[in-house]
């Protein structure tokens, strides 16, 4: 495993940030419009909710959530991505940092949202990041996590082929089973899950499933 995958991520996402921002309204679960996303978030977020997005990218999601609550924050690794995060969600607090090195108080967030992010780590670090989410989330809060599901579980560097020059970045490819087991092993129970079959091919050259899981903390495991 290349220990410099975080450095690689910064370089890759800095490089694609402008292109990523140009796709601002077309990324993330293309079957949902902004209004549909807002209705989804409104089931889990109130005007008093304290919300964290991790891996905010262009901040399309956080901007939608900030229309429901004023208490929105994000952690973004790429300085160039963070520039667009601040532009697209101006009411939100944007922190530029490696999530593994960030500290928040225990049980401070009502919702932690992260999409197309958790798979950017090797499994050991995925478990570490999820343990931090568990600590930061209130006991009655929700972790909302999105990724892609594949036929075979793999880890490694892949070309981001749907972007100019196809820069490489580290990627864990979950199966439905390994995704569910990873959440369960880190004391999260899936209470809602939405799957959508992509019509575009992944960088592996195969079709894949987009999934979004709403999770609760498994308090019985304490």
Residue frames as a rotation matrix with the C-alpha (Angstrom) as fourth column:
UNK 1
0.573 0.819 0.000 0.00
0.819 -0.573 0.000 0.00
0.000 0.000 -1.000 0.00
UNK 2
-0.247 -0.650 0.719 1.36
0.619 -0.676 -0.399 3.37
0.745 0.347 0.569 -0.98
UNK 3
-0.194 0.117 -0.974 1.68
0.944 -0.247 -0.218 5.48
-0.266 -0.962 -0.063 2.16
UNK 4
-0.885 -0.214 -0.415 1.45
0.127 -0.966 0.227 8.64
-0.449 0.149 0.881 0.06
UNK 5
-0.463 0.752 0.468 -2.15
0.857 0.247 0.451 8.09
0.224 0.610 -0.760 -1.04
UNK 6
0.395 0.596 -0.699 -3.28
0.734 -0.663 -0.151 11.21
-0.553 -0.453 -0.699 0.85
UNK 7
-0.336 -0.598 -0.727 -0.72
-0.088 -0.749 0.657 13.32
-0.938 0.285 0.199 -1.00
UNK 8
-0.923 0.040 0.382 -1.93
0.373 0.329 0.868 11.69
-0.091 0.944 -0.319 -4.20
UNK 9
-0.006 1.000 0.003 -5.54
0.997 0.006 -0.077 12.60
-0.077 0.002 -0.997 -3.36
UNK 10
0.231 0.045 -0.972 -4.64
0.288 -0.957 0.024 16.25
-0.929 -0.286 -0.234 -2.78
UNK 11
-0.725 -0.589 -0.357 -2.84
-0.184 -0.334 0.925 16.42
-0.664 0.736 0.133 -6.14
UNK 12
-0.793 0.451 0.410 -5.63
0.606 0.522 0.600 14.61
0.056 0.724 -0.688 -7.99
UNK 13
0.160 0.974 -0.162 -8.56
0.980 -0.177 -0.093 16.55
-0.119 -0.144 -0.982 -6.55
UNK 14
-0.037 -0.265 -0.964 -6.76
0.084 -0.962 0.261 19.87
-0.996 -0.071 0.058 -6.85
UNK 15
-0.907 -0.421 -0.013 -6.27
-0.006 -0.019 1.000 18.99
-0.421 0.907 0.015 -10.51
UNK 16
-0.672 0.696 0.253 -9.92
0.631 0.359 0.688 18.10
0.388 0.622 -0.680 -11.19
UNK 17
-0.543 0.481 -0.688 -11.49
0.580 -0.378 -0.722 20.75
-0.608 -0.791 -0.074 -8.93
UNK 18
-0.667 0.283 -0.689 -12.41
-0.511 -0.847 0.146 23.17
-0.542 0.450 0.710 -11.72
UNK 19
-0.744 0.381 -0.549 -13.90
-0.350 0.478 0.806 20.42
0.570 0.791 -0.222 -13.88
UNK 20
-0.694 0.461 -0.553 -15.69
0.695 0.630 -0.346 18.99
0.189 -0.625 -0.758 -10.85
UNK 21
-0.593 0.452 -0.666 -17.22
0.196 -0.722 -0.664 22.36
-0.781 -0.524 0.340 -10.07
UNK 22
-0.751 0.300 -0.588 -18.40
-0.656 -0.432 0.619 22.75
-0.068 0.851 0.522 -13.65
UNK 23
-0.582 0.548 -0.601 -20.44
0.099 0.781 0.616 19.58
0.807 0.299 -0.510 -13.08
UNK 24
-0.922 0.064 0.383 -21.88
-0.379 -0.361 -0.852 21.15
0.084 -0.930 0.357 -9.91
UNK 25
-0.186 0.963 0.195 -25.52
-0.898 -0.086 -0.432 20.35
-0.399 -0.255 0.881 -10.68
UNK 26
0.387 0.357 -0.850 -25.00
-0.766 0.638 -0.082 16.97
0.513 0.683 0.520 -12.30
UNK 27
-0.613 -0.701 -0.363 -22.99
-0.345 0.652 -0.676 15.02
0.711 -0.289 -0.641 -9.72
UNK 28
-0.902 0.141 0.407 -24.26
-0.345 0.328 -0.879 12.69
-0.257 -0.934 -0.248 -6.97
UNK 29
-0.584 0.719 0.377 -27.07
0.489 0.683 -0.543 10.23
-0.647 -0.133 -0.750 -7.59
UNK 30
-0.991 0.029 -0.130 -28.23
-0.116 -0.671 0.732 11.71
-0.067 0.741 0.668 -10.85
UNK 31
-0.493 0.868 -0.055 -31.71
0.622 0.396 0.676 10.27
0.608 0.299 -0.735 -10.40
UNK 32
0.190 0.544 -0.817 -32.39
0.947 -0.321 0.007 12.87
-0.259 -0.775 -0.577 -7.68
UNK 33
0.224 -0.040 0.974 -32.99
0.446 -0.884 -0.139 16.55
0.866 0.466 -0.180 -8.38
UNK 34
-0.795 -0.512 0.326 -32.03
0.006 -0.543 -0.840 19.26
0.607 -0.665 0.434 -5.89
UNK 35
-0.137 0.835 0.533 -35.65
-0.887 -0.343 0.309 19.41
0.440 -0.431 0.788 -4.70
UNK 36
0.675 0.357 -0.646 -35.70
-0.145 0.922 0.359 15.65
0.723 -0.149 0.674 -4.18
UNK 37
-0.294 -0.848 -0.442 -32.45
0.515 0.249 -0.820 15.85
0.805 -0.469 0.363 -2.23
UNK 38
-0.715 0.050 0.697 -33.90
-0.475 -0.767 -0.432 18.61
0.513 -0.640 0.572 -0.08
UNK 39
0.399 0.911 0.105 -36.97
-0.763 0.266 0.588 16.49
0.508 -0.315 0.802 0.72
UNK 40
0.439 -0.332 -0.835 -34.67
0.341 0.921 -0.187 13.60
0.831 -0.202 0.517 1.62
UNK 41
-0.637 -0.771 -0.002 -32.51
0.327 -0.268 -0.906 15.75
0.698 -0.578 0.423 3.92
UNK 42
-0.379 0.564 0.733 -35.60
-0.709 -0.686 0.162 17.32
0.595 -0.459 0.660 5.51
UNK 43
0.629 0.578 -0.520 -36.50
-0.149 0.746 0.649 13.89
0.763 -0.331 0.556 6.89
UNK 44
0.385 -0.607 -0.695 -33.27
0.821 0.570 -0.042 13.85
0.422 -0.555 0.717 8.89
UNK 45
-0.730 -0.684 -0.013 -32.39
0.646 -0.683 -0.342 17.51
0.225 -0.258 0.940 9.43
UNK 46
0.501 0.834 -0.231 -34.26
0.865 -0.483 0.134 20.28
0.000 -0.268 -0.964 11.28
UNK 47
0.678 -0.207 0.706 -33.52
0.076 -0.935 -0.347 23.98
0.731 0.288 -0.618 11.56
UNK 48
0.730 -0.386 0.563 -31.62
-0.679 -0.320 0.661 23.24
-0.075 -0.865 -0.495 14.79
UNK 49
0.918 -0.358 0.171 -29.52
0.359 0.933 0.027 20.37
-0.169 0.037 0.985 13.47
UNK 50
0.336 -0.906 -0.257 -25.73
-0.693 -0.423 0.584 20.54
-0.638 -0.018 -0.770 13.54
UNK 51
0.955 0.147 0.258 -24.52
0.083 0.703 -0.706 18.99
-0.286 0.696 0.659 10.27
UNK 52
-0.006 -0.986 -0.168 -21.08
-0.518 -0.141 0.844 17.92
-0.855 0.092 -0.510 9.05
UNK 53
0.985 0.127 -0.114 -20.22
-0.163 0.502 -0.849 16.94
-0.051 0.855 0.516 5.48
UNK 54
0.187 -0.955 0.229 -16.93
-0.242 0.181 0.953 15.10
-0.952 -0.234 -0.198 4.97
UNK 55
-0.678 -0.446 0.584 -15.38
0.508 0.288 0.811 15.28
-0.530 0.847 0.031 1.52
UNK 56
0.050 0.853 -0.520 -17.57
0.193 -0.519 -0.833 18.17
-0.980 -0.058 -0.190 0.43
UNK 57
-0.325 -0.202 0.924 -16.19
0.918 0.167 0.359 18.59
-0.227 0.965 0.132 -3.10
UNK 58
-0.713 0.097 0.694 -18.18
0.342 -0.816 0.466 21.36
0.612 0.570 0.549 -4.78
UNK 59
-0.944 0.291 -0.154 -20.58
0.074 -0.268 -0.960 21.49
-0.321 -0.918 0.232 -1.80
UNK 60
-0.590 0.801 -0.103 -23.77
-0.324 -0.117 0.939 20.88
0.740 0.587 0.329 -3.76
UNK 61
-0.051 0.596 -0.802 -25.11
0.596 0.662 0.454 18.72
0.801 -0.455 -0.388 -0.93
UNK 62
-0.524 -0.209 -0.826 -24.04
0.838 -0.302 -0.455 21.03
-0.155 -0.930 0.333 1.89
UNK 63
-0.977 0.210 0.039 -25.58
-0.190 -0.937 0.292 23.99
0.098 0.278 0.956 0.11
UNK 64
-0.215 0.940 -0.264 -28.90
-0.089 0.250 0.964 22.12
0.972 0.231 0.030 0.01
UNK 65
-0.011 0.180 -0.984 -28.60
0.881 0.467 0.076 21.20
0.473 -0.865 -0.164 3.70
UNK 66
-0.832 -0.377 -0.407 -27.76
0.533 -0.747 -0.397 24.80
-0.155 -0.547 0.822 4.59
UNK 67
-0.648 0.702 0.295 -31.19
-0.303 -0.592 0.747 25.79
0.699 0.395 0.597 3.27
UNK 68
0.334 0.749 -0.573 -32.64
0.294 0.495 0.818 23.77
0.896 -0.441 -0.055 6.18
UNK 69
0.776 -0.153 -0.612 -30.21
0.611 -0.063 0.789 24.60
-0.159 -0.986 0.045 9.00
UNK 70
0.837 -0.504 0.211 -27.64
-0.410 -0.835 -0.366 27.36
0.361 0.220 -0.906 9.60
UNK 71
0.388 -0.695 0.605 -25.32
-0.701 0.203 0.684 24.94
-0.598 -0.689 -0.408 11.44
UNK 72
0.988 -0.069 0.136 -23.37
0.143 0.738 -0.659 23.38
-0.055 0.671 0.740 8.58
UNK 73
0.284 -0.956 -0.072 -19.68
-0.716 -0.262 0.647 22.52
-0.637 -0.132 -0.759 8.40
UNK 74
0.986 -0.043 -0.158 -17.49
-0.081 0.709 -0.701 20.56
0.142 0.704 0.695 6.02
UNK 75
0.221 -0.962 0.157 -14.04
-0.299 0.087 0.950 18.98
-0.928 -0.257 -0.269 5.97
UNK 76
0.999 0.040 -0.018 -12.36
-0.026 0.205 -0.978 18.94
-0.036 0.978 0.206 2.54
UNK 77
0.440 -0.891 0.113 -8.85
0.605 0.387 0.696 17.65
-0.664 -0.238 0.709 1.87
UNK 78
-0.140 -0.503 0.853 -8.18
0.985 -0.156 0.070 19.49
0.098 0.850 0.518 -1.40
UNK 79
-0.514 -0.094 -0.853 -7.50
0.386 -0.913 -0.132 23.25
-0.766 -0.397 0.506 -1.10
UNK 80
-0.969 0.156 -0.189 -8.80
-0.242 -0.478 0.845 23.81
0.042 0.864 0.501 -4.62
UNK 81
-0.417 0.864 -0.281 -11.98
0.579 0.491 0.651 21.85
0.701 0.109 -0.705 -3.93
UNK 82
-0.224 0.301 -0.927 -12.40
0.927 -0.227 -0.298 23.80
-0.300 -0.926 -0.229 -0.70
UNK 83
-0.920 -0.122 -0.372 -12.29
0.013 -0.959 0.284 27.04
-0.392 0.256 0.884 -2.67
UNK 84
-0.687 0.715 -0.127 -15.38
-0.202 -0.020 0.979 25.93
0.698 0.699 0.158 -4.57
UNK 85
-0.293 0.564 -0.772 -16.96
0.858 0.511 0.048 24.59
0.422 -0.648 -0.634 -1.39
UNK 86
-0.555 0.005 -0.832 -16.74
0.573 -0.722 -0.387 28.07
-0.603 -0.691 0.398 0.13
UNK 87
-0.943 0.186 -0.275 -18.08
-0.322 -0.712 0.624 29.66
-0.080 0.677 0.731 -3.04
UNK 88
-0.563 0.739 -0.370 -21.03
-0.106 0.379 0.919 27.28
0.820 0.557 -0.135 -3.43
UNK 89
0.351 0.669 -0.655 -22.02
0.691 0.288 0.664 27.05
0.632 -0.686 -0.361 0.24
UNK 90
-0.253 -0.603 0.756 -21.07
0.060 -0.790 -0.610 30.48
0.966 -0.109 0.236 1.63
UNK 91
0.437 0.485 0.758 -22.99
-0.704 -0.340 0.623 30.05
0.560 -0.806 0.193 4.91
UNK 92
0.943 -0.044 -0.331 -21.04
0.173 0.912 0.372 26.92
0.286 -0.408 0.867 5.83
UNK 93
0.525 -0.816 0.242 -17.84
-0.716 -0.269 0.644 26.55
-0.461 -0.511 -0.726 7.82
UNK 94
0.911 -0.246 -0.331 -15.29
-0.088 0.668 -0.739 24.87
0.403 0.702 0.587 5.51
UNK 95
0.546 -0.753 0.367 -12.24
-0.503 0.056 0.863 23.21
-0.670 -0.655 -0.349 7.08
UNK 96
0.640 -0.434 -0.634 -9.33
-0.563 0.297 -0.771 22.27
0.523 0.850 -0.055 4.81
UNK 97
-0.139 -0.643 0.753 -7.74
-0.956 0.287 0.069 19.20
-0.260 -0.710 -0.654 6.38
UNK 98
-0.608 -0.092 -0.789 -7.14
-0.285 0.952 0.108 15.45
0.741 0.290 -0.605 6.33
UNK 99
0.395 0.892 0.221 -10.17
-0.560 0.043 0.828 14.00
0.729 -0.450 0.516 8.16
UNK 100
0.456 -0.268 -0.849 -7.91
0.542 0.840 0.026 11.56
0.706 -0.471 0.528 10.00
UNK 101
-0.584 -0.776 -0.237 -6.23
0.701 -0.336 -0.629 14.51
0.409 -0.533 0.741 11.73
UNK 102
-0.379 0.556 0.740 -9.36
-0.308 -0.830 0.466 16.49
0.873 -0.051 0.485 12.57
UNK 103
-0.819 0.156 -0.553 -10.83
0.558 0.441 -0.703 16.64
0.134 -0.884 -0.448 16.07
UNK 104
-0.243 0.790 0.563 -14.36
-0.370 -0.612 0.699 17.53
0.897 -0.039 0.441 17.15
UNK 105
-0.558 0.157 0.814 -16.08
-0.816 0.074 -0.574 17.17
-0.151 -0.985 0.087 20.50
UNK 106
-0.962 0.268 0.052 -17.86
0.271 0.961 0.048 13.89
-0.037 0.060 -0.998 21.16
UNK 107
-0.291 0.956 0.035 -21.56
0.938 0.292 -0.187 13.68
-0.189 -0.021 -0.982 20.25
UNK 108
-0.569 -0.025 -0.822 -21.69
0.109 -0.993 -0.045 17.13
-0.815 -0.115 0.568 18.65
UNK 109
-0.839 0.204 -0.505 -23.33
-0.545 -0.318 0.776 16.42
-0.003 0.926 0.378 15.25
UNK 110
0.033 0.932 0.362 -26.92
-0.563 0.316 -0.764 15.46
-0.826 -0.179 0.535 14.50
UNK 111
0.940 0.219 0.263 -26.03
0.102 0.557 -0.824 14.35
-0.327 0.801 0.501 10.96
UNK 112
-0.196 -0.957 -0.213 -22.75
-0.393 -0.122 0.911 13.41
-0.898 0.263 -0.352 9.32
UNK 113
0.864 0.499 0.062 -23.06
-0.091 0.275 -0.957 13.17
-0.495 0.822 0.283 5.54
UNK 114
-0.221 -0.949 -0.225 -20.38
-0.580 -0.057 0.813 11.74
-0.784 0.310 -0.537 3.27
UNK 115
0.799 0.508 0.322 -20.81
-0.003 0.539 -0.843 10.64
-0.601 0.672 0.432 -0.33
UNK 116
0.848 -0.517 0.116 -18.17
0.256 0.208 -0.944 9.33
0.464 0.830 0.309 -2.74
UNK 117
0.388 -0.708 0.590 -15.61
-0.784 -0.590 -0.192 9.75
0.484 -0.388 -0.784 0.04
UNK 118
0.536 -0.164 0.828 -15.34
-0.674 0.508 0.537 6.73
-0.509 -0.846 0.162 2.32
UNK 119
0.892 -0.166 0.420 -14.06
0.336 0.866 -0.371 4.59
-0.303 0.472 0.828 -0.55
UNK 120
0.730 -0.657 0.188 -11.03
-0.254 -0.516 -0.818 6.87
0.634 0.550 -0.544 -0.99
UNK 121
0.125 -0.661 0.740 -9.22
-0.990 -0.034 0.137 5.07
-0.065 -0.750 -0.658 1.85
UNK 122
-0.556 -0.289 -0.779 -7.75
-0.266 0.950 -0.163 1.59
0.787 0.116 -0.606 2.44
UNK 123
0.271 0.819 -0.505 -9.85
0.258 0.444 0.858 -0.53
0.927 -0.363 -0.091 4.79
UNK 124
-0.249 -0.423 -0.871 -7.72
0.942 0.103 -0.319 0.14
0.224 -0.900 0.373 7.86
UNK 125
-0.984 -0.157 -0.086 -8.24
0.171 -0.967 -0.190 3.88
-0.054 -0.201 0.978 7.50
UNK 126
-0.353 0.933 0.067 -11.91
-0.189 -0.141 0.972 3.46
0.916 0.330 0.226 6.60
UNK 127
0.221 0.419 -0.881 -12.40
0.727 0.532 0.435 1.79
0.650 -0.736 -0.187 9.98
UNK 128
-0.601 -0.518 -0.609 -10.50
0.792 -0.492 -0.362 4.59
-0.112 -0.699 0.706 11.71
UNK 129
-0.921 0.291 0.257 -12.58
-0.174 -0.900 0.399 7.32
0.348 0.323 0.880 10.02
UNK 130
-0.028 0.970 -0.242 -15.84
0.023 0.243 0.970 5.53
0.999 0.021 -0.029 10.86
UNK 131
-0.052 -0.049 -0.997 -14.74
0.951 0.303 -0.064 5.28
0.306 -0.952 0.031 14.51
UNK 132
-0.934 -0.275 -0.230 -14.31
0.327 -0.915 -0.235 9.06
-0.146 -0.294 0.945 14.54
UNK 133
-0.576 0.801 0.161 -17.76
-0.296 -0.388 0.873 9.52
0.762 0.455 0.461 12.99
UNK 134
0.101 0.616 -0.782 -19.20
0.580 0.602 0.549 7.34
0.808 -0.509 -0.296 15.75
UNK 135
-0.437 -0.356 -0.826 -17.58
0.893 -0.276 -0.354 9.52
-0.102 -0.892 0.439 18.42
UNK 136
-0.997 -0.054 -0.057 -18.72
0.045 -0.989 0.141 12.81
-0.064 0.138 0.988 16.85
UNK 137
-0.504 0.863 -0.024 -22.32
-0.092 -0.027 0.995 11.75
0.859 0.504 0.093 16.17
UNK 138
-0.415 0.488 0.768 -25.03
-0.910 -0.225 -0.349 12.25
0.002 -0.843 0.538 18.76
UNK 139
-0.827 0.056 0.559 -26.61
-0.129 0.950 -0.285 9.04
-0.547 -0.308 -0.779 20.05
UNK 140
0.133 0.949 0.285 -29.84
0.367 0.220 -0.904 9.82
-0.921 0.225 -0.319 18.19
UNK 141
0.036 -0.217 -0.976 -28.06
-0.671 -0.728 0.137 11.15
-0.740 0.650 -0.172 15.09
UNK 142
0.866 0.270 0.422 -27.67
0.138 0.681 -0.719 9.77
-0.481 0.681 0.552 11.58
UNK 143
-0.414 -0.896 -0.162 -24.64
-0.220 -0.074 0.973 8.91
-0.883 0.438 -0.166 9.50
UNK 144
0.800 0.600 0.011 -25.57
-0.098 0.149 -0.984 9.19
-0.592 0.786 0.178 5.81
UNK 145
-0.206 -0.978 -0.024 -22.94
-0.407 0.064 0.911 7.55
-0.890 0.197 -0.411 3.64
UNK 146
0.852 0.487 -0.191 -22.83
-0.339 0.236 -0.911 6.97
-0.398 0.841 0.366 -0.11
UNK 147
-0.336 -0.940 0.066 -20.51
-0.496 0.236 0.836 4.89
-0.801 0.248 -0.545 -2.26
UNK 148
0.140 0.349 -0.926 -20.56
-0.954 0.298 -0.031 2.49
0.265 0.888 0.375 -5.20
UNK 149
0.273 0.042 0.961 -21.11
-0.499 0.861 0.104 -1.28
-0.823 -0.508 0.256 -5.04
UNK 150
-0.085 -0.465 -0.881 -19.24
-0.986 0.168 0.007 -3.79
0.145 0.869 -0.473 -7.21
UNK 151
0.723 0.384 -0.575 -19.16
-0.406 0.909 0.096 -7.52
0.559 0.164 0.813 -7.93
UNK 152
0.415 -0.687 -0.597 -15.78
0.723 0.647 -0.241 -7.98
0.552 -0.331 0.765 -6.26
UNK 153
0.969 -0.121 -0.214 -14.10
0.074 -0.685 0.725 -6.23
-0.234 -0.719 -0.655 -3.31
UNK 154
0.310 -0.902 0.300 -10.77
0.862 0.134 -0.489 -4.61
0.401 0.410 0.819 -4.29
UNK 155
0.770 -0.189 -0.609 -8.37
0.182 -0.850 0.494 -1.90
-0.611 -0.491 -0.620 -3.15
UNK 156
-0.124 -0.913 0.389 -5.79
0.869 0.090 0.486 0.02
-0.479 0.398 0.782 -5.16
UNK 157
-0.447 -0.126 -0.885 -5.00
-0.153 -0.965 0.215 2.97
-0.881 0.232 0.412 -7.39
UNK 158
0.031 0.536 0.843 -7.33
0.893 0.365 -0.265 3.56
-0.450 0.761 -0.468 -10.34
UNK 159
-0.930 -0.240 0.279 -7.44
0.356 -0.778 0.518 6.15
0.092 0.581 0.809 -13.10
UNK 160
-0.242 0.862 -0.444 -10.28
0.241 -0.390 -0.889 8.64
-0.940 -0.322 -0.113 -12.69
UNK 161
-0.708 -0.265 0.654 -11.19
0.621 0.207 0.756 8.11
-0.336 0.942 0.018 -16.33
UNK 162
0.272 0.880 0.388 -14.26
0.957 -0.290 -0.011 10.34
0.103 0.375 -0.921 -16.44
UNK 163
0.774 -0.114 -0.622 -11.99
0.104 -0.947 0.303 13.39
-0.624 -0.300 -0.722 -15.96
UNK 164
0.864 -0.471 -0.175 -9.44
-0.364 -0.347 -0.864 15.07
0.346 0.811 -0.472 -18.22
UNK 165
-0.051 -0.994 -0.097 -6.08
-0.779 0.101 -0.619 13.25
0.625 0.044 -0.779 -18.23
UNK 166
0.667 0.445 -0.598 -7.57
-0.092 0.845 0.526 10.50
0.739 -0.296 0.605 -16.01
UNK 167
-0.194 -0.784 0.590 -5.54
-0.783 -0.239 -0.575 11.22
0.591 -0.573 -0.567 -12.85
UNK 168
-0.250 0.027 -0.968 -4.97
0.286 0.957 -0.047 8.33
0.925 -0.289 -0.247 -10.45
UNK 169
-0.229 0.096 0.969 -6.35
-0.886 -0.432 -0.167 8.09
0.403 -0.897 0.184 -6.95
UNK 170
-0.984 -0.177 0.016 -6.72
-0.163 0.863 -0.478 5.36
0.070 -0.473 -0.878 -4.34
UNK 171
-0.141 0.984 -0.106 -10.03
-0.899 -0.083 0.429 3.50
0.414 0.156 0.897 -4.33
UNK 172
-0.879 0.083 0.470 -11.69
-0.164 0.873 -0.459 0.76
-0.449 -0.481 -0.753 -2.30
UNK 173
-0.474 0.749 -0.463 -14.43
-0.647 0.059 0.760 -1.01
0.597 0.660 0.457 -4.25
UNK 174
-0.603 0.350 0.717 -17.07
-0.596 0.399 -0.697 -2.42
-0.530 -0.847 -0.032 -1.92
UNK 175
-0.738 0.622 -0.260 -19.46
0.261 0.619 0.741 -5.24
0.622 0.479 -0.619 -2.60
UNK 176
0.181 0.871 0.456 -22.92
-0.392 -0.361 0.846 -4.95
0.902 -0.332 0.276 -1.04
UNK 177
0.724 0.091 -0.684 -21.79
0.458 0.678 0.575 -7.40
0.516 -0.729 0.450 1.62
UNK 178
-0.232 -0.899 -0.372 -18.46
0.924 -0.084 -0.373 -5.74
0.304 -0.430 0.850 2.50
UNK 179
-0.554 0.124 0.824 -20.11
-0.077 -0.992 0.097 -2.30
0.829 -0.009 0.559 2.63
UNK 180
0.529 0.833 0.162 -22.79
-0.317 0.017 0.948 -3.51
0.787 -0.553 0.273 5.05
UNK 181
0.600 -0.359 -0.715 -20.25
0.701 0.666 0.254 -5.45
0.385 -0.654 0.651 7.12
UNK 182
-0.494 -0.829 0.261 -17.90
0.614 -0.546 -0.570 -2.44
0.615 -0.121 0.779 7.34
UNK 183
-0.230 0.503 0.833 -20.68
-0.478 -0.804 0.353 -0.28
0.848 -0.317 0.425 8.77
UNK 184
0.772 0.582 -0.255 -21.85
-0.118 0.526 0.842 -3.03
0.624 -0.621 0.475 11.14
UNK 185
0.302 -0.749 -0.590 -18.31
0.835 0.506 -0.214 -3.74
0.459 -0.428 0.779 12.38
UNK 186
-0.777 -0.562 0.284 -17.96
0.389 -0.783 -0.485 -0.04
0.496 -0.266 0.827 13.20
UNK 187
-0.682 0.527 -0.508 -21.19
0.611 0.029 -0.791 -0.01
-0.402 -0.849 -0.342 15.26
UNK 188
-0.659 0.546 -0.518 -23.56
-0.649 -0.760 0.025 1.47
-0.380 0.353 0.855 12.67
UNK 189
-0.419 0.632 0.652 -26.92
0.499 0.760 -0.417 -0.04
-0.759 0.151 -0.633 11.73
UNK 190
-0.986 0.158 0.042 -28.39
-0.034 -0.452 0.892 0.68
0.160 0.878 0.451 8.28
UNK 191
-0.500 0.863 -0.069 -31.98
0.231 0.056 -0.971 1.85
-0.835 -0.501 -0.227 8.71
UNK 192
0.742 0.630 -0.227 -32.63
-0.110 -0.220 -0.969 3.06
-0.661 0.745 -0.094 5.14
UNK 193
-0.424 -0.893 0.153 -30.81
0.115 0.114 0.987 2.29
-0.898 0.436 0.054 1.91
UNK 194
0.693 0.584 -0.423 -31.29
-0.286 -0.315 -0.905 3.59
-0.662 0.748 -0.051 -1.63
UNK 195
-0.312 -0.785 0.535 -29.70
0.289 0.458 0.841 1.80
-0.905 0.416 0.084 -4.60
UNK 196
0.687 0.454 -0.567 -29.52
-0.380 -0.440 -0.814 3.00
-0.619 0.774 -0.130 -8.20
UNK 197
0.320 -0.551 0.771 -28.02
0.710 0.678 0.191 1.12
-0.628 0.486 0.608 -11.12
UNK 198
-0.075 -0.441 -0.894 -25.66
-0.286 -0.850 0.443 3.42
-0.955 0.289 -0.062 -13.00
UNK 199
0.887 0.354 0.297 -26.00
0.203 0.280 -0.938 3.67
-0.416 0.892 0.177 -16.76
UNK 200
0.635 -0.762 -0.128 -22.38
-0.650 -0.437 -0.621 4.88
0.418 0.477 -0.773 -17.07
UNK 201
0.639 -0.454 -0.621 -19.37
0.424 0.882 -0.207 2.62
0.641 -0.131 0.756 -16.63
UNK 202
0.901 -0.419 -0.115 -17.02
-0.013 -0.290 0.957 2.90
-0.435 -0.860 -0.267 -13.66
UNK 203
0.338 -0.857 -0.388 -13.28
-0.930 -0.369 0.005 3.38
-0.147 0.359 -0.922 -14.18
UNK 204
-0.342 -0.404 0.848 -13.06
-0.319 0.899 0.300 -0.43
-0.884 -0.168 -0.437 -14.04
UNK 205
-0.858 0.066 -0.509 -14.99
-0.503 0.086 0.860 -0.50
0.101 0.994 -0.041 -17.31
UNK 206
-0.708 0.630 -0.320 -18.02
0.604 0.775 0.189 -2.12
0.367 -0.059 -0.929 -15.66
UNK 207
0.033 0.810 0.586 -21.45
-0.159 -0.574 0.803 -0.89
0.987 -0.119 0.110 -14.63
UNK 208
-0.854 -0.349 -0.387 -21.94
0.339 0.192 -0.921 -0.37
0.395 -0.917 -0.046 -10.90
UNK 209
0.250 0.949 -0.191 -24.58
0.751 -0.065 0.657 0.42
0.611 -0.308 -0.729 -8.29
UNK 210
-0.555 -0.274 0.786 -24.79
-0.235 -0.854 -0.464 3.73
0.798 -0.442 0.409 -6.48
UNK 211
0.082 0.602 -0.794 -25.87
0.757 0.480 0.443 3.27
0.648 -0.638 -0.417 -2.88
UNK 212
-0.430 -0.117 0.896 -26.84
-0.415 -0.855 -0.310 5.68
0.802 -0.505 0.319 -0.12
UNK 213
-0.113 0.311 -0.944 -27.23
0.666 0.729 0.160 4.33
0.738 -0.610 -0.289 3.42
UNK 214
0.130 0.225 0.966 -28.81
-0.610 -0.750 0.256 6.10
0.782 -0.622 0.040 6.37
UNK 215
-0.174 -0.353 -0.919 -27.35
0.417 0.819 -0.394 4.70
0.892 -0.452 0.005 9.58
UNK 216
0.741 0.322 0.589 -27.95
-0.434 -0.440 0.786 4.88
0.512 -0.838 -0.186 13.30
UNK 217
-0.373 -0.876 0.307 -25.45
-0.810 0.146 -0.568 4.21
0.452 -0.460 -0.764 16.06
UNK 218
0.291 0.367 -0.883 -25.59
0.130 0.900 0.417 0.72
0.948 -0.236 0.214 17.56
UNK 219
0.096 -0.218 0.971 -25.72
-0.817 -0.575 -0.048 1.78
0.569 -0.788 -0.233 21.20
UNK 220
0.933 0.289 0.213 -26.02
-0.359 0.766 0.533 -1.82
-0.009 -0.574 0.819 22.41
UNK 221
0.623 -0.756 -0.202 -22.40
0.448 0.556 -0.700 -2.39
0.641 0.345 0.685 21.35
UNK 222
0.197 -0.550 0.812 -21.08
-0.545 -0.749 -0.375 0.10
0.815 -0.369 -0.448 23.94
